[in-house]
Amino acid sequence: MNVDDLSWQAHTLGGVSPRLVRTLLDLGQLELLIRAAQERGDWHCAEAAARELSAGGEFERALTLMDPFTDIGWRAAEWLTAEIMIQQGQGDEALAMVRPDTAELGDGHVCARYAEMAAKAGRADDAIEVLIPHLGEFWLQSHLVEVTEGQGRDDRVLDVLAQEAERMERTESAVCEQCGQSCGVARTDRWHVLLLISRVLERAGRTDEAVEILRTETASGRHHPLNFPEYYAKLLARQGLIEELGALAAREHHVFDVYAKALEDAGRAPEAEALLRERIEADDHPRDRAALMHLLVRQGRIDEAVETGRPTYDYYDCWNLLHWALDLLVTDGRPGRALELLEGLTGAWAEGHPDDVLHLRLWLLGEAGRCTEGIAEAAALHERGPGEWDTALAGLLERDGRLEESFALLRSSTHRHAAFELADMLARHGRPVEALAAIPTIAEQREAAERREAAERREREAAELGKQDDPWAGAGETSVASFT
């Protein structure tokens, strides 16, 4: 075990997957995870096991489990150790252990993590002070609000945010005086601070002020980023200001779904449905179709919801609601109807994603209990592309009760996810020790990843070389740059 391997695990979710870790915990296999952490140097197992031990009051065992990881300087283990110590009642000692040194005080990520620890230890003022120098970064502004929630320091947070908004406004004014133009980026940052101020006012019970600050900014006539009116709309909905929300939705069409949901929550569902249908008739934006689908689903009108989404099923990428519609029908106990819907697709998405259509078909055949048919189709696909369809075929064999065949297929498969699918399947069927043993070691996973990356690099280089050898390659393509 070394820091490089641990870093690789954290960034790629390598090792034992968090999903399998959660499954093993649900099966009561805490001791198995502890052993994996100790023997395999698996961070996901170690972290989950330590948290489980701590939650059960076994603080010393949790800290002992962390020791090998902290001994080699794995920072994530140091943070978790501090968190366990805080839960144990040793807040001062924990904070002393992870307090940023002079060099680290310039690192926003380190200060953000320390602020979390300080807030958990009941030191909200420490959390605020360590974040103040970094409030030029919008994500740390949000972090300040998040870590101080419920800490009784809302007035202090509001003061800090107000000062930050004033600083941004001064900066923007100075820049605009120099260049003679309005600086949209600076203004966007200031809007973000205003949203946070409103959020803190609302949680502090000062709801009238929370609404007024956004109402005033909206009335200024300035253009705003999309999330500004959306947050304002949700705030109005939470406060029951439906008429004002309706007026906002008339101006900012992308918040109409918030308005419709507020009407529904107020017992005016027929009105919400009628307005959504009017908007779809006039503009037909898929966002409105999605809002109407949600409304219909909440009323149990699944077939109408599926039909509402139908025009989007041909969309090539964004706002294609097909997968949701299929899930709705399967959840409603009608996978056969979902299969009919899939088989009837002939538009751009179906033509451009043939393998996706086949994967969905195999899934639906399994859901419909037509495993024999699905197995035959998956086996034929396997002949065409060895390895590519193994996980789908294994899933169908599992559904058909042919577990040993499914296990054997995954053990021999070249599919990159086969070992992990095998582990999940073994765990589902009460064989946790075998499940963990099926996961390749960190060294084996890293070696396989490097081989894939090398192969992909060779393919890219070959493709580039092919373009160079073909003088007509790309001749039919027009560069946007040629028009600028």
C-alpha positions in Angstrom: 0.0 0.0 0.0 1.3 3.5 -0.9 -0.1 6.9 -1.4 0.0 6.6 -5.2 -2.2 3.5 -5.1 -4.6 5.1 -2.7 -4.8 8.3 -4.8 -5.6 6.1 -7.9 -8.4 4.3 -6.0 -9.9 7.6 -4.8 -9.9 9.2 -8.3 -11.0 6.2 -10.3 -13.2 4.4 -7.8 -10.8 1.5 -8.2 -10.4 -1.4 -5.8 -13.6 -2.7 -4.3 -16.3 -0.5 -5.7 -18.3 1.7 -3.3 -21.5 0.0 -4.5 -20.2 -3.5 -3.5 -18.9 -2.1 -0.2 -22.4 -0.8 0.5 -23.9 -4.2 -0.4 -21.5 -6.0 1.9 -22.3 -3.7 4.8 -26.0 -4.3 4.2 -25.3 -8.0 4.4 -23.7 -7.5 7.8 -20.2 -8.2 6.4 -18.3 -5.5 8.4 -15.5 -7.9 9.5 -15.0 -8.9 5.9 -14.5 -5.3 4.9 -12.1 -4.7 7.8 -10.0 -7.7 6.6 -10.1 -6.4 3.0 -8.8 -3.0 4.2 -6.0 -4.6 6.1 -5.0 -7.2 3.6 -5.7 -5.5 0.3 -5.0 -1.9 1.3 -8.4 -1.0 -0.1 -9.4 2.5 0.9 -13.1 2.2 0.1 -13.4 -0.8 2.4 -11.3 1.0 5.1 -13.3 4.2 5.0 -16.7 2.5 5.1 -15.7 0.1 7.8 -14.2 2.9 10.0 -17.4 4.9 9.7 -19.5 1.9 10.5 -17.4 1.1 13.6 -17.6 4.7 14.7 -21.3 4.8 14.3 -21.5 1.8 16.5 -19.4 3.4 19.2 -16.3 1.3 18.5 -14.0 4.3 18.2 -10.7 2.7 19.1 -11.2 -0.1 16.5 -12.0 2.6 13.9 -8.9 4.6 14.7 -6.7 1.5 14.7 -8.1 0.6 11.2 -7.0 4.1 10.1 -3.5 3.9 11.5 -1.7 2.2 8.6 -3.2 4.7 6.2 -2.3 7.8 8.3 1.2 6.3 8.9 2.0 6.6 5.2 0.6 10.2 5.0 -2.7 9.5 3.3 -4.5 12.8 3.9 -8.0 11.4 3.5 -7.3 9.0 6.4 -6.1 11.9 8.6 -9.4 13.8 8.0 -11.4 10.7 8.8 -9.4 10.1 11.9 -10.1 13.6 13.0 -13.8 13.1 12.3 -13.8 9.9 14.4 -12.0 11.7 17.3 -14.7 14.5 17.2 -17.4 11.9 17.5 -15.5 10.4 20.4 -15.5 13.8 22.1 -11.9 14.8 21.4 -12.7 17.9 19.3 -9.7 20.0 20.3 -7.2 17.2 19.8 -8.8 16.4 16.4 -8.6 20.0 15.2 -5.0 20.4 16.3 -4.1 17.3 14.3 -5.5 18.6 11.0 -5.2 22.4 11.4 -3.7 23.9 8.2 -0.2 25.1 8.5 1.0 28.4 7.0 1.5 26.9 3.5 -1.8 25.1 3.6 -3.8 28.2 4.5 -3.5 29.2 0.9 -5.1 26.0 -0.3 -8.9 26.4 -0.5 -9.5 22.7 -0.6 -7.6 22.1 2.6 -9.4 25.0 4.3 -12.8 23.8 3.1 -12.1 20.4 4.7 -10.9 22.0 7.9 -14.0 24.1 8.1 -16.1 21.0 8.0 -14.2 19.5 10.9 -14.4 22.7 12.9 -18.1 22.9 12.4 -18.6 19.3 13.4 -16.6 20.1 16.5 -18.9 23.0 17.3 -16.3 25.6 16.4 -18.3 27.5 13.8 -16.3 30.7 14.2 -13.1 28.8 13.3 -14.8 27.5 10.2 -15.9 30.9 9.2 -12.5 32.5 9.7 -10.5 29.9 7.8 -12.8 30.3 4.8 -13.0 34.1 4.7 -9.7 34.5 2.7 -11.0 32.2 0.0 -14.4 33.7 -0.6 -13.3 34.9 -4.0 -14.1 31.4 -5.1 -17.8 30.8 -5.5 -17.8 27.2 -4.4 -16.2 28.2 -1.1 -18.9 30.8 -0.6 -21.4 28.0 -0.9 -19.3 25.8 1.4 -19.4 28.6 4.0 -23.2 28.5 4.0 -23.4 24.7 4.1 -21.0 24.1 7.0 -22.5 26.8 9.2 -26.1 25.6 8.9 -27.6 24.9 12.3 -24.6 26.4 14.0 -26.4 29.5 15.3 -24.0 31.8 13.4 -26.3 33.1 10.6 -25.9 36.8 11.5 -22.1 36.4 11.3 -22.4 34.6 7.9 -24.7 37.3 6.6 -22.2 40.0 7.6 -19.4 38.1 5.8 -21.4 37.6 2.6 -22.6 41.2 2.6 -19.0 42.4 2.7 -18.1 40.0 -0.1 -21.0 41.4 -2.2 -19.9 44.9 -1.6 -16.3 44.0 -2.5 -17.4 42.4 -5.8 -19.5 45.5 -6.6 -16.5 47.8 -6.0 -14.3 45.6 -8.1 -16.8 45.5 -11.0 -17.2 49.2 -10.9 -13.5 49.8 -11.0 -13.0 47.4 -14.0 -15.9 48.9 -15.9 -14.5 52.4 -15.4 -11.2 51.2 -16.9 -12.5 49.4 -19.9 -15.7 51.2 -20.4 -17.8 48.0 -20.5 -19.9 46.1 -18.0 -18.1 43.0 -16.6 -20.6 40.1 -16.8 -18.3 37.7 -14.9 -18.0 39.9 -11.9 -21.7 40.5 -11.8 -22.4 36.7 -12.0 -20.3 36.2 -9.0 -22.2 38.9 -7.1 -25.5 37.3 -8.0 -24.2 34.1 -6.6 -23.5 35.9 -3.3 -27.0 37.4 -3.3 -28.5 34.0 -3.7 -26.6 32.7 -0.7 -27.6 35.7 1.4 -31.2 35.0 0.6 -30.7 31.3 1.5 -29.2 32.2 4.9 -32.0 34.8 5.6 -34.6 32.1 4.8 -33.1 29.5 7.1 -32.8 32.2 9.8 -36.6 32.7 9.6 -36.3 36.1 7.9 -38.3 35.1 4.9 -39.6 38.5 4.0 -36.1 39.8 3.7 -35.0 36.7 1.8 -37.7 37.3 -0.8 -37.1 41.1 -0.9 -33.4 40.9 -1.8 -34.2 38.7 -4.8 -37.3 40.7 -5.7 -35.2 43.9 -5.8 -32.4 42.4 -7.9 -35.0 40.9 -10.3 -36.7 44.3 -10.7 -33.4 46.0 -11.5 -33.9 45.0 -15.2 -30.4 43.5 -15.4 -30.0 40.2 -17.2 -29.4 37.3 -14.8 -27.9 33.8 -15.1 -30.5 31.0 -15.4 -30.1 29.8 -11.8 -31.0 33.2 -10.4 -34.7 33.3 -11.4 -34.9 29.6 -10.8 -33.8 30.0 -7.2 -36.1 33.0 -6.8 -39.0 30.9 -8.2 -38.4 28.1 -5.8 -38.2 30.5 -2.9 -41.6 32.1 -3.9 -43.0 28.6 -4.1 -41.8 27.6 -0.7 -43.3 30.8 0.7 -46.6 30.3 -1.0 -46.4 33.5 -3.1 -48.0 31.8 -6.1 -49.3 34.9 -7.8 -45.9 36.6 -7.8 -44.4 33.3 -9.0 -46.9 33.2 -11.9 -45.8 36.7 -12.9 -42.2 35.6 -12.8 -42.9 32.5 -14.9 -44.6 34.7 -17.5 -41.3 36.6 -17.9 -38.9 33.7 -17.3 -40.3 30.8 -19.2 -37.7 28.3 -17.9 -39.2 28.5 -14.4 -42.7 27.6 -15.6 -42.3 24.1 -14.3 -41.7 25.5 -10.8 -44.9 27.5 -11.1 -46.9 24.4 -12.2 -45.7 22.3 -9.3 -46.6 25.1 -6.9 -50.1 25.2 -8.3 -50.4 21.5 -7.9 -49.1 21.6 -4.3 -51.7 24.2 -3.6 -54.5 21.9 -4.7 -54.8 23.4 -8.2 -53.6 20.5 -10.2 -56.2 20.8 -13.1 -55.1 24.4 -13.6 -51.4 23.4 -13.6 -52.1 20.7 -16.1 -54.1 23.0 -18.4 -51.4 25.7 -18.3 -48.6 23.1 -19.1 -50.6 21.8 -22.1 -51.2 25.3 -23.4 -47.4 26.0 -23.2 -46.6 22.7 -25.0 -49.1 23.6 -27.7 -47.6 27.0 -28.1 -43.8 26.3 -27.7 -43.3 22.6 -27.2 -40.2 22.8 -25.0 -39.3 19.4 -23.6 -38.9 20.9 -20.1 -42.6 21.5 -20.1 -43.2 18.0 -21.3 -41.1 16.7 -18.5 -43.0 18.8 -16.0 -46.4 17.5 -17.3 -45.0 13.9 -17.2 -44.1 14.4 -13.5 -47.6 15.7 -12.8 -49.3 12.8 -14.6 -47.1 10.2 -12.8 -48.0 11.7 -9.4 -51.6 11.1 -10.4 -51.0 7.6 -11.5 -51.7 8.4 -15.2 -48.7 6.5 -16.5 -49.9 5.9 -20.1 -50.6 9.6 -20.5 -47.2 10.5 -19.1 -45.5 8.1 -21.6 -47.5 9.6 -24.5 -46.6 13.1 -23.4 -42.9 12.3 -23.7 -43.2 10.6 -27.0 -42.1 13.5 -29.2 -38.8 13.6 -27.4 -37.9 9.9 -28.0 -36.4 10.8 -31.3 -34.2 13.5 -29.9 -30.6 12.6 -30.5 -29.2 13.5 -27.1 -30.4 16.3 -24.8 -33.9 16.1 -23.3 -34.6 12.6 -24.7 -37.1 11.2 -22.1 -37.2 7.6 -23.5 -35.3 6.0 -20.7 -37.6 7.6 -18.1 -40.6 6.4 -20.0 -39.3 2.8 -20.1 -38.6 2.9 -16.4 -42.1 4.2 -15.7 -43.7 1.3 -17.6 -41.4 -1.3 -16.0 -42.0 0.1 -12.5 -45.7 -0.1 -13.3 -45.4 -3.8 -14.0 -45.7 -3.5 -17.8 -42.3 -4.4 -19.3 -44.0 -5.8 -22.3 -45.5 -2.4 -23.1 -42.1 -0.8 -22.7 -40.7 -3.3 -25.2 -43.4 -2.4 -27.7 -42.5 1.2 -27.2 -38.8 0.5 -27.9 -39.5 -1.7 -30.9 -41.6 1.1 -32.4 -38.8 3.6 -32.5 -37.4 4.5 -35.9 -36.1 8.0 -35.5 -32.7 9.7 -35.2 -31.9 8.4 -31.7 -32.7 4.8 -32.5 -30.7 4.9 -35.8 -27.8 6.6 -34.1 -27.6 4.4 -31.0 -28.1 0.8 -32.3 -26.2 -0.8 -29.4 -28.1 1.2 -26.8 -31.3 0.0 -28.3 -30.1 -3.6 -28.2 -29.0 -3.3 -24.5 -32.4 -1.8 -23.6 -34.1 -4.6 -25.5 -32.2 -7.3 -23.6 -33.0 -5.6 -20.3 -36.7 -5.4 -21.1 -36.8 -9.1 -22.3 -35.4 -10.0 -18.9 -37.9 -7.8 -17.1 -40.7 -9.3 -19.1 -39.7 -12.9 -18.2 -38.7 -13.7 -21.7 -35.3 -14.9 -20.7 -34.9 -17.7 -23.2 -35.5 -15.3 -26.0 -33.1 -12.7 -24.5 -30.4 -15.3 -24.0 -30.6 -16.4 -27.6 -30.3 -12.9 -28.8 -27.5 -12.0 -26.4 -25.6 -15.2 -27.5 -25.9 -14.2 -31.1 -24.6 -10.8 -30.3 -21.7 -12.4 -28.4 -20.8 -14.3 -31.6 -20.7 -11.0 -33.5 -18.7 -9.1 -30.8 -17.0 -11.5 -28.3 -16.9 -10.0 -24.8 -19.0 -7.0 -25.5 -22.3 -8.5 -24.5 -21.2 -10.8 -21.8 -22.6 -8.8 -18.9 -26.0 -8.5 -20.5 -26.0 -12.3 -21.2 -24.9 -13.0 -17.7 -27.7 -10.9 -16.3 -30.3 -12.8 -18.4 -28.8 -16.2 -17.3 -29.1 -15.0 -13.7 -32.7 -14.1 -14.2 -33.4 -17.5 -15.7 -32.0 -19.2 -12.6 -28.8 -20.4 -14.4 -26.4 -19.0 -11.8 -23.4 -21.2 -12.3 -23.5 -20.6 -16.1 -23.7 -16.9 -15.4 -20.7 -17.1 -12.9 -18.7 -19.1 -15.4 -19.3 -16.7 -18.2 -18.2 -13.7 -16.2 -15.1 -15.5 -14.8 -14.0 -16.2 -18.4 -15.1 -12.9 -19.9 -12.8 -10.3 -21.4 -15.3 -7.5 -20.7 -13.7 -4.8 -18.6 -16.5 -4.8 -16.1 -17.0 -8.6 -15.9 -15.1 -9.1 -12.6 -17.1 -6.3 -10.9 -20.4 -7.7 -12.3 -19.4 -11.1 -11.0 -18.7 -9.7 -7.5 -22.0 -7.9 -7.4 -23.8 -11.0 -8.5 -22.1 -13.3 -6.0 -22.9 -10.8 -3.2 -26.6 -10.7 -4.2 -26.7 -14.5 -3.9 -25.2 -14.7 -0.4 -21.6 -15.5 -1.3 -19.8 -12.4 0.0 -16.4 -14.0 0.5 -16.3 -15.1 -3.1 -17.6 -11.7 -4.2 -14.6 -10.0 -2.6 -12.2 -12.6 -3.9 -13.5 -11.9 -7.5 -12.3 -8.3 -7.4 -8.8 -8.0 -9.0 -6.0 -6.5 -6.8 -5.2 -2.8 -7.1 -2.0 -3.7 -9.0 -4.0 -5.9 -11.5 -6.6 -3.2 -12.0 -4.0 -0.5 -12.6 -2.1 -2.7 -15.1 -5.4 -3.4 -17.0 -6.2 0.3 -17.0 -2.7 1.2 -18.4 -3.1 -1.5 -21.1 -6.5 0.0 -22.1 -5.1 3.6 -22.2 -2.1 2.4 -24.3 -4.5 0.7 -26.7 -6.7 3.7 -27.0 -3.7 5.9 -27.6 -2.5 3.6 -30.4 -5.9 3.8 -32.0 -6.0 7.6 -31.8 -2.5 7.8 -33.3 -3.4 5.4 -36.1 -6.5 7.4 -36.9 -4.4 10.6 -37.0 -1.9 8.9 -39.3 -4.7 7.8 -41.5 -5.9 11.4 -41.9 -2.4 12.5 -42.8 -2.2 9.8 -45.5 -5.6 10.7 -47.0 -5.3 14.2 -48.6 -9.1 14.3 -48.9 -9.8 13.5 -45.2 -12.0 16.2 -43.8 -12.3 18.0 -47.1 -16.1 18.0 -46.8 -16.0 19.6 -43.3 -16.3 23.3 -42.9 -14.5 24.9 -40.0 -16.4 27.4 -37.9 -13.2 29.4 -37.8 -13.4 30.0 -41.5 -16.4 32.2 -41.0 -15.0 34.2 -38.1 
